[in-house]
Amino acid sequence: MRAVVYRGRNDLRLEDVSVPRIGSQELLVKVAACGVCPTDIKKIQYATVPPPRIFGHETAGTIVRRGARVRGYSLGDRVALHHHIPCLKCHACRHHAFAQCAQYKRTGITAGLNRRAGAMLSMSA
């Protein structure tokens, strides 16, 4: 599949990357639309995160593969994805510091380069 890969400060490249392997509780989604937030733009401009990385997390697409333990979703379902999901119960969440929540840090959209990658990619049909 093709992806926009961050390689360093102001350095984005269209590259071929492997289709990510999914776990038993994960979905593989063929991306139809993906946005880049202002925080991502700052990370790219000021090189505040290590490369390589695929940005983008306001994502929508179609499920093309699902893990064995996933319930409630079928192949072909159209979905919109949220990049992190806080638990809303821990100390950090109760104080609206969602980025400090352990679950928030564990969940996300990844394109396989690392667990904090995004979804600015395109799978071939």
C-alpha positions, 0 to 999 in steps of 0.5 A: 500500500502507499503511505505518506511517510514522515522522514524528518523535519518538513520531509514527507514522502509517498512510499510503499509500506507493508499492509499491517498485520492485525491482532485478534482484537483489531480491524484492518480498514481500507482508508477512504478519507483521512485528515491531518490535525494542526498538532500533526503539522507542528510535529512535521514542521518542528520535528518533535517526533522521531521518524519514520511515522505516518500521520493522520487520524481523522479517518473513515473507510471500509473494513477489509479484515477483522481479528478473530475476537472482534464482534459487532463488525463485518467485512465491508462495514463503513466506519469512522475511526477515532485515534485514541479512546480514554477510559473516562474512569481513571484519575487522569480522565477525571481531571480531563488530562486524557492524554495521560490515561493508560488506555488512551496511550494504548489505543490508536490508529496505526499503519504499522510503522509504530504503535502511534502511527496514523492512517495517511495511506491508501490500500490498493483495491 
